[in-house]
Amino acid sequence: MVESAGATCSSLSLRIVETALTSPPGIRYRLPGSEPVDEQTAAEETEDKLKQCIDNLMDKSLKTRLAALESLKLAFSSKMLCDFLLERRLTLTVCLERCLRKGSGEEQALTAQVATLLCIQLGSGAEAEDVLKALQPFMFSILIDTSASPTARQSCALALAMCCYVAATGDMEDLSKCLSHLEGVFSNSYPCRDGSLPTLKASDQVLHCTALQSWALLITLCSASYINTLLEEHLPKLQACLSSSDVHFRIAVGGTIALLFELAREIDQDFVYEDVDNLCDHLKDLATDSNKYRAKTDRRKQRSIFREVLHYIESEDFTEEKIQFGMEAVYIDCWVRRRIYDAFKEVLGSGVRHHLQLNHLLREIFELGPPLVHDAVSIKANKISRFEKEDPSADGFMRISDQAMTEIELHSVESINDLHRLNNNLEPTKTVRQNESIHALSFAIKQRKELVKELSALTKELQELRHNLTADWSLHGT
């Protein structure tokens, strides 16, 4: 009975911690019946919970350590905590190192994910590089250990690539070492000497897919001479892997081939692949694959991806994608950008848009400039009153849920200060066009008001005419 009650309290505490750590700015978690807290108090409470989570990483209980890692993962992906982490990075790094060295497969996998998020929070400075150098040997050891947990190996493959991408952009030694270890993993899917593809377990196929995509992320940092070497060594083997039985690995291979072609064409506009005809024929088969033994969703996804790959290789055209967040957007206009965005999205999950708004590292990578400032006054001015939000019978208003209102408050795009800031940064031609548009809109509004006045006058005359006619009928009737 006591143990059951204790477990319930522990579970409730974990949920409270996770809610507090992952709540966006402006949302303050509080127990029912308690008073709301101000910004400073809420920030202090969040820091206290984070400190407790870091302390719990050294706990003897595996369950406690896993809960702490999970809470840190949620907090790091949904909040910006750079200042807090800068002060505690050494302690946290030591704790993560211990979890990698002594932990089980699940613990190692979660630790690698937290380490990745820590580097993303710290940015491309010496602090993130220190984290990478401290944890890299242990993640290498797990990655190449065939007896280790497949999930842990997969998490370490992605973590090594992401941490190296963030922290070791100027260190070719770390970059080459990481590329070599990743190649050592996914090259096990390359054709055997007789030309046949190896038969692999499902867990190994997932690992090879992650390793290949992680490798593809890092080759975007390589020099022209290194890329030429990679083209000669890997492109023919990757072409053979298009016949793999695993749809996810085939798709990863197709995207990597397109990426290699893009990098090669950046180096040499006249780049020509000798076996391009056979490659295009194979891509056409995959883009029109209708084999019934494949799942319908797999066939649809495969056809979509390989149509894009084939189209790019034949005509160098890329289908641009727009990622909207708040009042800004990221344009994915090449294979390099797609690989980078997909990698950060895989790590950050639903928090990727929050980081695009506020994380200096991501804004620098995607050339977004300094974060836009959303001041509290302008956000408060745009809030809808409680009556407008909750009264379904109010004329001209729609009923909006509390969750939707939270999204409106957090991601308001009508901030006066933000509009002024954007207006000041516009080019002269854009400013002129904007002024012309405002003038035209003002003129249209003025015309509409005049029409309304005319309609009101006509309505009044019709009412008077009706009144006179009614009076005449009454007189003739009498």
N, C-alpha and C positions, 0 to 999 in steps of 0.2 A: 504493500500500500504506500509506504513511504517512498520506495524507489520509483513507483509509478508517478507519484506527485512530483518527485524531483525531476524525472524525465520530462514531464509536462512543463514545468517551470523553465528547464533548460531550453526546450524547444521554443517556448514563448519568448525567452530572452534573445535567442538567436534571430527570431523573426523581427523583434523590436530593433535589434542592432542593424539587421539588413535593411529594414525600412528607413531607419535614420540615416544610414550611410549612403543609400542610393536615392533618397528623395532629392529632386531637383531644387535649385535655389528658389526660395519663396514658399516652399512647402515645409512646414515644420511638424514633425511627428510628435504627438503627445497622447498620453493615456486618456481614456474617456473620463470626463469629469475634472481633468486638470486644466490649469490656466495656460493659454498660449504663451510661447516664449519669444523673446526678441531675437534679432539677428546674431548679436554677439553671444548670447547664451546658447543659442542653437549651434553656433560654430564651435564653442568650447565643448559642448556635449559630444559633437561629432568627433572632435579630436581625442577626447577621452576614450571613446569607443574604439577608435583606430589604434590608440596606444595599447588598449587592452587586447585587441586582436594581435598586435605585434608581439606582445608578451606571451600570448597563448601559443605562438608558434614553437615555443620551447617547452611546452607542456608535455608530460609523459603520456597523456591520453591521445591516441590516434584520432579519436572522434573530435576532440577539442581542437587539435591542429587542423584537421580537415575543415571544420566549421570556421576557424579563423582565416584560413586560406580562401575559402569561398566568399567570406565577407569582404576581405581585402580585394579580391577580384572584382566583385560587384561595385565596390566603392571606387576603385581606380578606373574602371571603365565608364562610370557615370558621372564622376565629379573631377574638377581640376584641383589637385592637391599638391602642386609642385613645391610651394614654400614649406609645407608641413613635412614633405618627404625629403627635402634637401637637408633638413636638420637631423633626420633619423635614417638616412640612407645606409650608413655604416652598420648600424644595429640590424636593420632589416636585411641587408645583404648577408650578414653572418647567419641570421635565422634561416634565410632561403638556402644558403649553402648547406646547412645542417640537414634541412628537409630533403635536398637532392641527394646527399651523401648517405643518409640513413633511412630515408622514407621508403614506403611501399610504392607500387606502381601508380596507384591513384594519387597518392601524395606528391610523387615526383611530377606527374602530369599537371596537377594544379599549381605546383611551385613554379614550373616552367612558364605557365600562363601569367602568373603574378609577376615574375621577373620581366616578362615582355612588357606588361603594362607599366611596370616601374620605370623602365627605360623610356617608354613613350611619354610618361609624366615628366621625367627629368630633362628630356630633349637631347639635342645633339651636342652636348658639352662633355667636359672631362668627367663629370659625375656619372653619367650614363656609361661612359667608357670604362670607368672603374668597376661598375657593376658587371659589365660584360667580361672583363678580364678575370674577375673573381669567380664567376659562375660558369664561364665557358668550358673549362676542363671537365667539370662534372657532367655538363650536358653532352659534351663530345663522348664521354665514357658511356653514358646511357644510350646515345644514338647508335653507336657501333656494337653494342652488346646485344647479340641475337637472342639471349636468354631473358632479356629485360621485357617488361610489359610493352606490348605494341602501342598502347595508348600513351605511355610515358615517352616512348621513342618518337611517336608522331608529334607530341607537344614540344619535345626538345628540338626536333627538326625545324618547326615553325619558329620557336623562340630564338634559336641560333640565328636564323635568317633575319628576323625582325630586329633583334638587338644589334646585330652586325650592321644592318641597313641604317639604323638610327645613330649608332655610336661609333662605328669604325669606318666611316666614309673615306677618311684620309689614310687609313692603315691598310695597305695592300697585303701585308703579311697575314693579318687576321682574316681579311676577305678571301684570300686564296685558300687558307686553311679550311674555312667554313665551306667554300665551294667544293673543295676536295672531299670533305666528309659527306656532304649531301650527294655528290656524284657516286660515292661508294655505296650509297643506299639504293637510289633509283636505277643505277646501272644494272642491278640484278634482274631488271625487267627487260634488258636488252636481249637481242637474239643470241642464241647459242651458236657454236661454230658451224653447225649444219644448217643454220638459217631459221630454225624453228624457235618459237617463243617459249620461254619456260612456263611451267604450270605452278602457280602460286596460290597460297592461302588467301582468303578474303582480307584478313588483317594485314598481310604483307602488301597487298595491292593498295590498300588505303594509305599505308605508310609510304610506299613508293610515290603515290600521287601527291601527298603532302611534301615530300622531299623534292620532287621535281618542280612543284610550284614555288617552293622556297628558294630553290636554286635559280629559277627564272627571275625572281625578285632581285637577287643579288647580281645577276649578270647585267642589269641595267646600270650598275655602278662601274663596270669594267672598262678598261681602255680599249681603243680600236684594235691594237695588235692582239690583245687577249681574246677579243670577240672573234677575230679571224681564225684563231686557233680552235676556239670552241665550235665554230661553224664546220670546219673540216672534220673535227672529231665526232661531233654529236648529231649533226643534221641527218646524215644517212641512217644512223641507228634509230633516231626518233621517228623517221619516216617508216621504218619497219614496225615500230611499236603502234602505229595506227591500226594494226590488225589485232591488237590486244583484245582479250575477251571481256575486259572490264570497261564499262562505258565511261566511268569517271576518269580512269587513266587515259583513255582515248581522247577525251575532251581536254584534259590537262596537256597532253602531247600536242594536240592541234593548236591550242593557245600558245604554247612554247615555240612551236615552229613559226607561227605568225610573228611572234615577238622577235625571234632570231632574224627573220627576213627584214623586219622594220629596222633593227639595229644595223644590219648589214647594209641596207640602203642609205642609212644616215652616214655611214662611213664612205660608201661608194654608190653613187646614184645609178651606176650602170651594172650593179651587182646582178650576176646571173648564176643560178643554181643548175648544175649540169643535168640532174635528173628531174627537172621541174615538170616535164610532161607526165611522167609516171606519178609524180606527187599529186599533180592536179587531177589525174584520173582517179586516184585513190580517194582524194577529197570529194570528188563528185559522187562517188559511190556512197560515201558516208553521209553526204548532204542529201541524198535521196534514198537512204536506207529504209526499207519497208519490211524487214524480216519480222515475222510474227512471233518468233521466239524471244524477241526483246520486248521489254515492257513499253507500253505506249508512251508514257511520260519520258522514258529514256530516249526513245526514238525521236520524239519531238524536240527535246533539248539538244540531242546530238545533231539533228538536221539544222537547227537554228545556228549553232556554233560553227559548224563546218561550212555552212553557206557564207558566213562572215569571213572565215579564214580563206576560203577559196576566192571570194571576191577581192580580198586584199592582195593575195599573191598574184592574181591575174591582172588587176587594174589599180592596185595601191589605194583603194578607197576604203574608208573606215566609217562605220555608222556611229555618229556622235551621240553620246548619252549625257543628259543633264540631270545632275543630282541637286535637288533644291533643299535648302535648310534655312529656316527663317526668311530673311529678305535677301539672302545670297544664294549662289549656286556654284557648283563645281562642274566643269565640262570635261567629260572623258572623251578625248578626241584622238587617242592613239592607243596602241597595244601596251606601251610602257605605262601610261597613266592607268589603264584598266588593271594591270597587274598590281600596281602600287595600291590603288584604291581597294581592290578586292582583298589584298593582304591585311590592310588596316581594318577593313570591315569585318573580316573573319575574327580578328583579335578583339576589337572593341564592341562588336555586335550592335545593339540598338543605340549604344553611346557614341557611335561614330559621328553623328550629326552634332552632338554637343561638343565633341572635341574639334570638329571643323570650325565651330563658332569661336572657341576660346583657346584651343591649344596652339601655341606659337609654332611648334614643330610642324604640325599638319598644315597650318596656314602658310608656312614657308615652303613646304613641299609642293603644295597645290597653288602657290603664287596668289594667295588671297589678301596679303597685306596684313596690317595690324588688326586685332579684333575690333569689331564695332562696339561702341559703348551704349548699353541700354540703361539709362539712369532710372532710378526708382520713381522719380516725380513723373516722368513722361509715361512710364508703364502704368502708374496709378491713375493717371488722367485718362487712360484708355480702358480702364476697367468698366464693366457693365454693372449697373446697380443690382442689388439683390432682388428688387422687385422685377426688373427687366429680365433677370435670369430665371426666376422661379415661377412667375405668374403666367400660366399658359393662356389666360384670357386677355392679357394686355394687348391692346391694339397695335399691330405692326411689329410685334416681337415674337421670336420663336423660343421654345423651351430648350435650354442648353444644360447638359449634365455638368456636374461638378468637375468631372475629369476633363471634359472638353473646355470648361472655363480655365482650368489649370493650364492646359496647352495654350490657350489664348493669352493668358497672363505671362507665361514664360517665353513665348515665341512671338510676342506682339511685333508687328512690322510697321506700325503706324507711329512709332516714336518720333516726336517732332525733332529732337536733337539728331537722331539718325538721318532724317530726311535733310536737315540742314547740312550735316556732314557730307552726305552724298552730293548734295547740290554744290557745295564748295569744291568738290573734287571733279566735277564734270568738266569735260573739254568745252571750249567756247562754242563750238558748233552745236553740241548737245544742249548747252544752256540756252542758246537762241531758239532751238526747236522746242525746248520745254516752255519758254516764255510765249512763243507763238501758240502752242497748244493751250496754255492757260488763258491767253487772250481769246482764242476761239471758243473755249468752253464758257468763259464769262459772257461773251456775246450771245451764245446759244441760250444761256440761262436767262439773260435779259429779254431775249425774244420770247422765250416761253412765258415769262412773267407778263409781258404785254398781251400775249394771246389769252392768258388766264383772265386778265382784266376785261378784254373784249368779250370773252365768253360769259363772264359775270354780268356785264352790261346787257348782253343779248338775253340772258336768262331773266334778268329783271324786267326787261321790256316785254318778254313773253308772258311773265306773270301778271304784269299790268294789263296787257291785252286780254288775257284770260279773265281777269277780274271784271273788265269793262263788258266783255261779251256776256258774262254771267249776269251782270246787272241789267243789260239790255233784254236778255231772255226773261228775266224776272218781271220787267215792266210790261213787256208784250203779253206775258202770261196773265198779268193782272188785268 
